[in-house]
Amino acid sequence: STFGGLSSLTGNSVLLPAFPIPVFLIIFMVIAAVLIAVACVFFIVHFQHPDDKNTAWLPKIVVLIALWSAVYSVLLLPVDVANRNDMELNYGNTPYYPLPMLTIWIIMYLWLTVLAIVVIPFFVIYYESYEVKDTRGLVQEEEHEAVLGKALFKKMKKMMGGQLLTAAFITIPCAVIFFFFVFVLYIFLGVSDVPLYKLESGMVNGNEENVGCGGSGYCSRANGSYEIRVSLFVFNIALLCFLGTLLLIVFGGVGLIALPLDMILAWWNRPTAIDLAIFQRKKDEIHTKAGELLAQARDLQELQRHKKRLTIKQRLQIRSLKKQSYFMELDYEELKVSYEERGGNPLKYWVLLPLAIFGIALTVVWTIHLFLYVLCKPPLFPALNLVFWFMDIIVPMSGTVVYAIFIFYLLLATLRGVMKVGIRLLFFAVHPMAKGKTLMNSFLFNCLIIILTCVALVNFSVTAFGMYVRDTAIHLLFGVQIRNLRLLVFFYNWWILALYGVMCVSIVWFLFFPADRKKEIKEKLQQAKNSMAFRAGRVK
């Protein structure tokens, strides 16, 4: 007998008193939950803007819950694997009650759906919809009053407040439309065609030896499928996973190339010491640029106040303005480091080089593993599946640690890809995560990306680590029901190739345009020349 779940995580049979429940797994889940909560609190405190330090408590709680839920959902996969191993080891022992992992998975993903579709969009709108009494704000109030009626609108505004009312007025109809759309799709396409083998045989003499499908003439074998009507909850999870997988393909493919490349560029273009003349000249240039951006911002603000709806061109101008402001802040911070701190601590930048090499190694390993195990049919080699299995046998929990490294590297790559695409193409507003400078709306936006990506990452793990997660509850959910949905079966047959395609395009893109700004390389080279001239002058 085993101490519930211990041998499944260590890979060894440990003779300890038997328990009817997996005690060790429950303890592990509680400890992991506490550690993740502490890490999320530190993350928020580390990145939050000083303006939000003692305010916006409700959005902060939402961010904390969202981050915790997303990260915890990823770490449930090795728990599911350990629970499966423990069931195999305790098969036949009575009584024994394993963890209801399928129920846990469904509850977790339904909660993530509510966060992604209702809660986070509500608080994004709530946080940004300040009660500014300008022309545009009055137009919004008139629209709400026309829909709700004058008496009901005044009563709800008094009870809820302007911000809550605006957020509810936008979020609730959108959520209703989304769930209605899901329900309609479910009625017509909520069916999975699970592939199977059809074995047919006539009557045979039971006294004969070696009677079975292995012997020719006894039975025929053909490919077939079995139709399963999935539950509405599973279908909702499938659509959420589909949205996350699209993010993973586009932004994850970009980020797998961009993340190590950006660390190399940050190391290569690290700040160097400059003299007062260069500092003053650069500062004046930034001051002039800031004045131009401020004038553009005032013009756009005035236009926004007097127009009911902005055109696409005007919205792009606003995003471009935010992008230029973001880079200007980076330039000024780097300028201060170059002059006031004489280039700053060199160790801070030299650490980026080994991290970049490690990131390149992870990207290469991911690429090789997906080719050997996922693209090739049948798989040529289990690759990382064997690594996780052997490491769990040699050192307890080490396979889980390595799994977490690979998965969270993909998560970081996806977030970096969102940043790169947003900066270069201006498809959406940029929400960078900077130490001590991140507002709550940026936290909420990135939480939404993290939730969708984490759902897709678990599905990705079921595909990439099929041997590692075989016969688990998550494999039944993603590998059997969702993967074979009629609505998504074609997509999941080719999405790995799409990921490879995005990675190849990203490589070409970054080879020709490695910097986010056209003049960045030229400015860095000029800065290096000025620094060399400054040092030569000091030597003289």
MARDOFI-928299 format. One record per residue (C-alpha): residue in three letters; x, y, z. Coordinates in steps of 0.25 Angstrom, whole numbers, plus 5000, padded with zeros to 4 digits. Example, Ala and Ser with C-alpha at 12.3 -4.5 7.8 and 13.67 -1.06 7.14 Angstrom:
BEGIN
   residuo     c1     c2     c3
       ALA   5049   4982   5031
       SER   5055   4996   5029
end
This chain:
BEGIN
   residuo     c1     c2     c3
       SER   5000   5000   5000
       THR   5004   5014   4998
       PHE   5003   5028   5005
       GLY   4992   5034   4997
       GLY   4999   5039   4984
       LEU   5013   5039   4989
       SER   5018   5027   4981
       SER   5011   5033   4968
       LEU   5019   5046   4970
       THR   5032   5039   4973
       GLY   5031   5027   4963
       ASN   5034   5017   4974
       SER   5026   5008   4983
       VAL   5027   5013   4997
       LEU   5022   5003   5008
       LEU   5014   5013   5017
       PRO   5001   5012   5024
       ALA   4989   5012   5014
       PHE   4980   5023   5013
       PRO   4966   5023   5006
       ILE   4969   5036   5000
       PRO   4981   5042   4993
       VAL   4986   5050   5005
       PHE   4999   5054   4999
       LEU   4993   5060   4987
       ILE   4983   5068   4995
       ILE   4994   5074   5004
       PHE   5002   5077   4991
       MET   4990   5084   4985
       VAL   4988   5092   4997
       ILE   5003   5096   4998
       ALA   5003   5100   4983
       ALA   4991   5108   4985
       VAL   4997   5116   4996
       LEU   5010   5118   4989
       ILE   5003   5123   4976
       ALA   4995   5133   4984
       VAL   5007   5138   4991
       ALA   5014   5139   4977
       CYS   5002   5146   4971
       VAL   5002   5157   4983
       PHE   5017   5159   4981
       PHE   5015   5161   4966
       ILE   5004   5171   4968
       VAL   5012   5179   4978
       HIS   5024   5179   4969
       PHE   5018   5184   4957
       GLN   5007   5193   4962
       HIS   5007   5208   4959
       PRO   5009   5217   4970
       ASP   4995   5224   4967
       ASP   4988   5210   4970
       LYS   4996   5207   4983
       ASN   4985   5210   4992
       THR   4973   5210   4983
       ALA   4966   5201   4973
       TRP   4965   5190   4983
       LEU   4953   5183   4976
       PRO   4961   5182   4962
       LYS   4973   5177   4970
       ILE   4965   5166   4977
       VAL   4960   5162   4963
       VAL   4974   5162   4957
       LEU   4979   5153   4969
       ILE   4968   5143   4967
       ALA   4970   5143   4952
       LEU   4985   5141   4953
       TRP   4983   5130   4964
       SER   4973   5122   4956
       ALA   4980   5123   4943
       VAL   4994   5118   4949
       TYR   4987   5108   4958
       SER   4980   5102   4946
       VAL   4993   5099   4939
       LEU   4999   5092   4951
       LEU   4986   5083   4952
       LEU   4992   5075   4941
       PRO   5003   5068   4948
       VAL   4993   5066   4960
       ASP   4984   5059   4950
       VAL   4996   5050   4945
       ALA   4999   5046   4960
       ASN   4985   5043   4963
       ARG   4984   5034   4951
       ASN   4997   5027   4956
       ASP   4992   5026   4970
       MET   4979   5019   4964
       GLU   4987   5009   4957
       LEU   4995   5006   4969
       ASN   4983   5004   4978
       TYR   4974   4997   4968
       GLY   4967   4986   4976
       ASN   4969   4992   4989
       THR   4956   4995   4996
       PRO   4952   5005   5000
       TYR   4960   5016   4992
       TYR   4955   5029   4987
       PRO   4963   5036   4977
       LEU   4962   5051   4974
       PRO   4950   5054   4965
       MET   4959   5061   4955
       LEU   4949   5062   4943
       THR   4939   5070   4952
       ILE   4951   5079   4957
       TRP   4955   5082   4943
       ILE   4941   5085   4939
       ILE   4938   5094   4951
       MET   4952   5101   4949
       TYR   4950   5104   4934
       LEU   4935   5109   4936
       TRP   4941   5118   4946
       LEU   4952   5123   4936
       THR   4941   5125   4926
       VAL   4933   5134   4936
       LEU   4946   5142   4938
       ALA   4949   5144   4924
       ILE   4936   5147   4918
       VAL   4929   5154   4930
       VAL   4937   5158   4942
       ILE   4950   5164   4935
       PRO   4943   5171   4924
       PHE   4934   5177   4934
       PHE   4945   5183   4942
       VAL   4953   5188   4930
       ILE   4941   5196   4927
       TYR   4939   5200   4941
       TYR   4953   5204   4943
       GLU   4954   5213   4931
       SER   4940   5219   4931
       TYR   4942   5231   4940
       GLU   4930   5240   4942
       VAL   4936   5252   4933
       LYS   4925   5262   4930
       ASP   4929   5265   4916
       THR   4921   5264   4903
       ARG   4924   5250   4901
       GLY   4920   5246   4915
       LEU   4907   5253   4913
       VAL   4905   5245   4900
       GLN   4907   5232   4907
       GLU   4897   5236   4918
       GLU   4887   5239   4908
       GLU   4888   5226   4901
       HIS   4887   5218   4914
       GLU   4875   5227   4918
       ALA   4868   5224   4905
       VAL   4869   5209   4906
       LEU   4866   5208   4921
       GLY   4856   5219   4922
       LYS   4858   5232   4930
       ALA   4852   5227   4943
       LEU   4859   5214   4944
       PHE   4872   5220   4939
       LYS   4873   5230   4950
       LYS   4869   5220   4960
       MET   4880   5210   4956
       LYS   4890   5222   4955
       LYS   4887   5226   4969
       MET   4888   5212   4974
       MET   4900   5207   4966
       GLY   4908   5219   4962
       GLY   4912   5224   4948
       GLN   4924   5215   4947
       LEU   4917   5202   4951
       LEU   4905   5205   4942
       THR   4914   5208   4930
       ALA   4921   5195   4932
       ALA   4909   5187   4934
       PHE   4902   5193   4922
       ILE   4913   5189   4913
       THR   4917   5175   4919
       ILE   4904   5169   4922
       PRO   4898   5170   4908
       CYS   4912   5165   4902
       ALA   4912   5153   4911
       VAL   4898   5149   4908
       ILE   4901   5150   4893
       PHE   4913   5141   4895
       PHE   4906   5130   4903
       PHE   4894   5130   4894
       PHE   4904   5129   4882
       VAL   4911   5117   4889
       PHE   4897   5111   4892
       VAL   4893   5112   4877
       LEU   4906   5105   4873
       TYR   4904   5094   4883
       ILE   4891   5090   4878
       PHE   4896   5088   4864
       LEU   4911   5085   4866
       GLY   4912   5080   4880
       VAL   4916   5066   4875
       SER   4929   5058   4876
       ASP   4933   5047   4866
       VAL   4943   5039   4874
       PRO   4951   5030   4865
       LEU   4952   5016   4868
       TYR   4955   5002   4862
       LYS   4943   4993   4858
       LEU   4946   4978   4860
       GLU   4936   4968   4854
       SER   4937   4953   4855
       GLY   4928   4941   4853
       MET   4926   4929   4862
       VAL   4938   4921   4865
       ASN   4941   4909   4873
       GLY   4944   4912   4887
       ASN   4953   4900   4889
       GLU   4963   4905   4879
       GLU   4976   4912   4884
       ASN   4981   4926   4880
       VAL   4967   4931   4876
       GLY   4967   4946   4874
       CYS   4969   4957   4864
       GLY   4984   4954   4863
       GLY   4980   4942   4855
       SER   4976   4944   4841
       GLY   4962   4939   4837
       TYR   4956   4941   4851
       CYS   4952   4956   4850
       SER   4953   4968   4842
       ARG   4958   4981   4846
       ALA   4954   4995   4841
       ASN   4954   5009   4845
       GLY   4942   5016   4850
       SER   4936   5026   4859
       TYR   4927   5027   4871
       GLU   4917   5039   4872
       ILE   4917   5046   4886
       ARG   4908   5058   4890
       VAL   4917   5066   4899
       SER   4911   5074   4910
       LEU   4908   5089   4909
       PHE   4919   5091   4919
       VAL   4930   5084   4912
       PHE   4926   5091   4899
       ASN   4927   5104   4906
       ILE   4941   5100   4910
       ALA   4944   5096   4896
       LEU   4941   5110   4890
       LEU   4949   5116   4901
       CYS   4961   5107   4898
       PHE   4959   5110   4883
       LEU   4961   5125   4886
       GLY   4973   5123   4895
       THR   4979   5114   4884
       LEU   4978   5125   4874
       LEU   4986   5134   4883
       LEU   4996   5123   4886
       ILE   4998   5121   4871
       VAL   4999   5136   4867
       PHE   5006   5142   4879
       GLY   5013   5129   4884
       GLY   5019   5127   4871
       VAL   5024   5141   4871
       GLY   5029   5141   4885
       LEU   5037   5128   4884
       ILE   5046   5136   4875
       ALA   5045   5149   4881
       LEU   5047   5146   4895
       PRO   5061   5141   4894
       LEU   5064   5151   4883
       ASP   5060   5163   4892
       MET   5068   5159   4903
       ILE   5080   5158   4894
       LEU   5077   5172   4889
       ALA   5075   5177   4903
       TRP   5089   5172   4906
       TRP   5096   5177   4894
       ASN   5090   5191   4895
       ARG   5092   5192   4910
       PRO   5094   5206   4915
       THR   5108   5212   4915
       ALA   5113   5224   4923
       ILE   5111   5238   4916
       ASP   5116   5252   4920
       LEU   5107   5264   4923
       ALA   5107   5270   4909
       ILE   5102   5258   4903
       PHE   5092   5256   4914
       GLN   5087   5270   4913
       ARG   5086   5269   4898
       LYS   5078   5256   4898
       LYS   5069   5262   4909
       ASP   5066   5274   4901
       GLU   5062   5264   4889
       ILE   5053   5256   4898
       HIS   5047   5269   4904
       THR   5044   5274   4890
       LYS   5038   5261   4886
       ALA   5029   5261   4899
       GLY   5024   5275   4895
       GLU   5020   5270   4881
       LEU   5013   5257   4887
       LEU   5006   5266   4897
       ALA   5001   5275   4886
       GLN   4996   5263   4878
       ALA   4989   5257   4891
       ARG   4982   5270   4894
       ASP   4977   5271   4879
       LEU   4972   5256   4880
       GLN   4966   5259   4894
       GLU   4958   5271   4889
       LEU   4953   5263   4877
       GLN   4949   5251   4886
       ARG   4941   5261   4894
       HIS   4933   5266   4883
       LYS   4931   5254   4874
       LYS   4921   5243   4878
       ARG   4930   5232   4871
       LEU   4944   5232   4866
       THR   4948   5227   4853
       ILE   4958   5216   4851
       LYS   4969   5225   4846
       GLN   4967   5234   4859
       ARG   4968   5221   4868
       LEU   4981   5217   4861
       GLN   4986   5231   4864
       ILE   4983   5229   4878
       ARG   4990   5216   4879
       SER   5002   5221   4871
       LEU   5003   5233   4881
       LYS   5003   5223   4893
       LYS   5013   5215   4886
       GLN   5022   5227   4884
       SER   5020   5231   4899
       TYR   5024   5218   4904
       PHE   5037   5218   4896
       MET   5040   5232   4900
       GLU   5039   5228   4915
       LEU   5048   5216   4912
       ASP   5058   5226   4906
       TYR   5057   5235   4917
       GLU   5059   5224   4928
       GLU   5071   5219   4920
       LEU   5077   5233   4919
       LYS   5076   5235   4934
       VAL   5083   5221   4936
       SER   5094   5225   4926
       TYR   5097   5238   4933
       GLU   5093   5238   4947
       GLU   5097   5223   4950
       ARG   5109   5223   4940
       GLY   5102   5212   4932
       GLY   5096   5205   4944
       ASN   5099   5191   4950
       PRO   5106   5183   4938
       LEU   5102   5170   4945
       LYS   5087   5173   4942
       TYR   5090   5173   4927
       TRP   5100   5161   4927
       VAL   5090   5152   4934
       LEU   5081   5154   4921
       LEU   5091   5147   4912
       PRO   5091   5133   4919
       LEU   5076   5135   4921
       ALA   5075   5137   4906
       ILE   5083   5125   4903
       PHE   5074   5117   4912
       GLY   5062   5123   4905
       ILE   5068   5119   4891
       ALA   5070   5105   4896
       LEU   5056   5104   4901
       THR   5050   5109   4888
       VAL   5059   5099   4880
       VAL   5055   5087   4889
       TRP   5040   5091   4888
       THR   5042   5091   4873
       ILE   5049   5078   4872
       HIS   5039   5071   4882
       LEU   5027   5076   4874
       PHE   5033   5070   4861
       LEU   5037   5057   4867
       TYR   5024   5054   4875
       VAL   5013   5062   4869
       LEU   5015   5065   4854
       CYS   5021   5051   4851
       LYS   5010   5040   4850
       PRO   5013   5031   4857
       PRO   5022   5038   4867
       LEU   5037   5036   4864
       PHE   5041   5038   4879
       PRO   5034   5041   4892
       ALA   5045   5052   4895
       LEU   5040   5061   4907
       ASN   5030   5050   4911
       LEU   5042   5041   4915
       VAL   5049   5053   4921
       PHE   5037   5055   4931
       TRP   5035   5041   4934
       PHE   5050   5038   4937
       MET   5052   5050   4945
       ASP   5040   5047   4954
       ILE   5046   5033   4957
       ILE   5060   5039   4960
       VAL   5056   5051   4968
       PRO   5042   5053   4973
       MET   5035   5064   4967
       SER   5046   5068   4958
       GLY   5038   5064   4946
       THR   5027   5074   4950
       VAL   5037   5085   4952
       VAL   5043   5083   4938
       TYR   5028   5082   4932
       ALA   5025   5096   4939
       ILE   5038   5102   4933
       PHE   5034   5098   4919
       ILE   5020   5102   4920
       PHE   5022   5115   4927
       TYR   5033   5119   4917
       LEU   5022   5117   4906
       LEU   5013   5126   4915
       LEU   5024   5137   4916
       ALA   5026   5136   4901
       THR   5012   5138   4898
       LEU   5011   5151   4906
       ARG   5024   5156   4899
       GLY   5018   5153   4886
       VAL   5005   5161   4890
       MET   5015   5172   4893
       LYS   5023   5171   4880
       VAL   5011   5170   4871
       GLY   5003   5181   4878
       ILE   5015   5191   4877
       ARG   5018   5188   4863
       LEU   5005   5186   4856
       LEU   4996   5195   4865
       PHE   4984   5185   4865
       PHE   4981   5188   4879
       ALA   4985   5196   4891
       VAL   4999   5193   4897
       HIS   4999   5189   4912
       PRO   5013   5187   4916
       MET   5017   5181   4929
       ALA   5027   5190   4936
       LYS   5033   5190   4950
       GLY   5025   5201   4958
       LYS   5018   5206   4946
       THR   5007   5197   4942
       LEU   4993   5202   4944
       MET   4981   5193   4947
       ASN   4975   5193   4933
       SER   4988   5187   4928
       PHE   4988   5177   4939
       LEU   4974   5173   4935
       PHE   4977   5172   4920
       ASN   4989   5163   4923
       CYS   4981   5155   4932
       LEU   4971   5152   4921
       ILE   4982   5148   4912
       ILE   4988   5139   4923
       ILE   4975   5132   4925
       LEU   4972   5129   4911
       THR   4986   5125   4909
       CYS   4987   5116   4921
       VAL   4974   5108   4916
       ALA   4981   5106   4903
       LEU   4994   5102   4909
       VAL   4987   5091   4916
       ASN   4981   5086   4903
       PHE   4995   5088   4897
       SER   5001   5079   4908
       VAL   4991   5068   4905
       THR   4995   5068   4891
       ALA   5010   5070   4893
       PHE   5011   5060   4905
       GLY   5001   5050   4901
       MET   5009   5038   4907
       TYR   5011   5046   4920
       VAL   4996   5049   4922
       ARG   4990   5037   4916
       ASP   4977   5031   4923
       THR   4976   5044   4932
       ALA   4963   5052   4933
       ILE   4969   5064   4925
       HIS   4972   5054   4914
       LEU   4958   5050   4914
       LEU   4953   5064   4914
       PHE   4963   5070   4903
       GLY   4969   5058   4896
       VAL   4956   5051   4894
       GLN   4943   5060   4895
       ILE   4949   5074   4891
       ARG   4959   5070   4881
       ASN   4949   5062   4873
       LEU   4938   5072   4872
       ARG   4932   5074   4858
       LEU   4934   5089   4860
       LEU   4949   5088   4863
       VAL   4954   5075   4858
       PHE   4960   5081   4845
       PHE   4966   5092   4853
       TYR   4973   5083   4863
       ASN   4979   5074   4852
       TRP   4987   5086   4846
       TRP   4989   5096   4857
       ILE   5003   5091   4860
       LEU   5007   5094   4846
       ALA   5001   5108   4847
       LEU   5010   5110   4860
       TYR   5022   5106   4852
       GLY   5018   5116   4841
       VAL   5017   5127   4850
       MET   5030   5124   4856
       CYS   5037   5124   4842
       VAL   5030   5137   4838
       SER   5035   5143   4851
       ILE   5049   5138   4849
       VAL   5050   5145   4835
       TRP   5043   5157   4841
       PHE   5053   5159   4852
       LEU   5065   5156   4844
       PHE   5061   5168   4835
       PHE   5055   5177   4846
       PRO   5061   5173   4859
       ALA   5057   5186   4866
       ASP   5044   5191   4870
       ARG   5047   5205   4864
       LYS   5053   5208   4851
       LYS   5064   5218   4856
       GLU   5067   5210   4869
       ILE   5079   5203   4863
       LYS   5085   5216   4857
       GLU   5083   5223   4871
       LYS   5090   5212   4878
       LEU   5102   5212   4869
       GLN   5103   5227   4871
       GLN   5102   5226   4886
       ALA   5113   5216   4886
       LYS   5122   5225   4877
       ASN   5119   5237   4887
       SER   5122   5228   4899
       MET   5135   5224   4892
       ALA   5139   5238   4889
       PHE   5136   5242   4904
       ARG   5145   5231   4909
       ALA   5156   5235   4899
       GLY   5155   5250   4904
       ARG   5156   5245   4919
       VAL   5168   5237   4915
       LYS   5175   5249   4909
end
